[in-house]
Amino acid sequence: MPTYEYVCAACGHQLEQFQTFSEKPLTICPKCKKKKLQRQFGTGAAILFKGSGFYETDYRSEGYKSAAKADASPPAESKPETPKPAEAKPASPKKGSKD
């Protein structure tokens, strides 16, 4: 059952209401009792599963699942390449030295 959001045009009261898809929208504000309650557009269109046991990946395609497994598997054992220390160059004699 989706949750719909309502706002009263008279007093500004906001509320959320669980309703089936076939139920008619509420019209009377529970706070001021005026017939100015309006259901907000764009909300309540999607069903949101909350709680343990509902995962975003539960209904993915088999191709997506196999690609995700390939990405998640550890890479083949390979030692990381360590940079070689720079080789020391022989010091060049300075001009004007007696050696």
N, C-alpha and C positions, 0 to 999 in steps of 0.2 A: 504494500500500500504506500503510495507516495505521500510526502508531506507538502502541503501547500502553504504559502505565506499570504497573509491577508493584512490590509491596512484600512483603517476607517478614515474616510474622507472628512468626517465631521470633527472627530476628536484626535486623530492621529495615532490611535491605539494600534499596535502591531501584534500579530499572533501567528502561530503555526498550528496547522490542523492536519491530522492523519485522515485521509479520505480515500475511498476507492475511486477508480477512474469513472465509474458510472454515477457517482453522487453529484448532485447539483451544488454549485458554489454557495457558500454561506453568504447571507446578505445583511443580517442584523448584528451589529456590534455588541459584544457581551459587556462592554464597559458603559457606553452611553445609551444603548438600546435603540439607536437610530438605524434606519435602513440604508446605511452609507458604507457598508463593508465591501471592499473590492479585492478580488484575488489578483495577486501580482503576476504579470506575464513573465515567462522565462524561468520561473522557479517551479520545482516539483515535476519537471519533465522527465528527469532521469531517476531511476531507482538506485539508491545507494545502499549496498549491503554492508552492515557494520557488525563487528564482533569477530571472534576467532573462527577460523575455518573458511573465511572468504578471502581469496587472494586474487590479485590482479591477473596473475598468470594462469589461473585455473582453466580458462576457456580459450587459451591460445592455440593456434594451429600447430600441427605436428612439425612443420618446417621451422617455425619459430622456436619451438622447444629444442629441436636438434641443434639449431644454430646457437642457442643460448648455452646448451651443454658444451659445445665445442669452445665457446668463448670462456666458459667458467673452468674448464679442465686445466690443470697445471701444465705449463709448457714442458717439452721434453727436457730431460736432464742435460743441461749444458752449463759448463762453468763460465761465469762471466769473464770476459776478457779484461785482464788487468793491464793498465798502461805500463809500457816498459820505461824504466828510468832513463832519463836522458844520458847518453854516453858523454863522459867527460872528454873534452877536446884538450889536446895538449896546448899549454899556454904558448903563444907565439912570443918570441923575444921582442922586447921593446927596442925601438930605434935609439941608438945612442948608448946602449948598455955595453959593457966590456966583456960580457960572457960569450 
